[in-house]
């Protein structure tokens, strides 16, 4: 079930990233991949609670080879 709290969180993140809440929703439901530059910003904004590896699980190693697997 989609909660009002989730919707508020998506709207807040969208505002911080200068994108629409719909864009954040598409990333959340994996309808669209999160752009590389946004991954870094999201990781920073969440204090590492949401990582680049979580946002790009299929290709993070090729995008950020400097991140060690132990940080997953």
N, C-alpha and C positions, 0 to 999 in steps of 0.2 A: 504494500500500500504506500502510495506517495504522500508524504506528510507536508504540512505547511512549513515545518521546520526545515525540511530538505529544500523546499522551494525558496525559502528565505536565504539559506546558505548559498544556493546557486546564484541568486540575484546579487548577493554581497560579493561573491567571488567574481561574477561577471563585471560588476562595477570596478573592482580593483584591477581587472585585466583589460578593461575597455572593450569588452565584447558583450553580446546580448546574452540574457539568461538562456535563451534557446540554444545558443552555441554551447554553453556549459552543459546543458542537458544532453546534447548530442554526444559530447565527450564522455559524460557519465555513463550513458547507455551504449557507448562504443559504436555509435552510428557514424562518427567521424573520428579520425585520430587527433589527439591533442598535438598542436604544432610544437615543434622542438623548442622554440624560444619560450613558449608559454609553459612548457614542462619545467624549465628552470625557475621561472617566476612562481609557479604554483608551489614548487618545492620550498622556495624561500618564504613565501607567504604563510605556508603551513608549518614552518619551523621543522621541516623534514618529516612531518607526519604522513604526507603524501609525497612519495619519491618519484623521480624520473623513471625508475625501473617499473614502478606500479603503473605509471601513465603510458609507458611505451614498452610493454613486456616482450613484444616480439622483435624489437630492433634496437633496444637501448644500448647493447654492447657495441654495435657498429657506429652509433651516434656519439656515445661518450665512452670511448675505449679506456679513458683514464679512471673510470669508476671500477673499483675492484668488485669481483663477485661476492666477496665477503660482506659487502655493504648492502646486499639485497635484503 
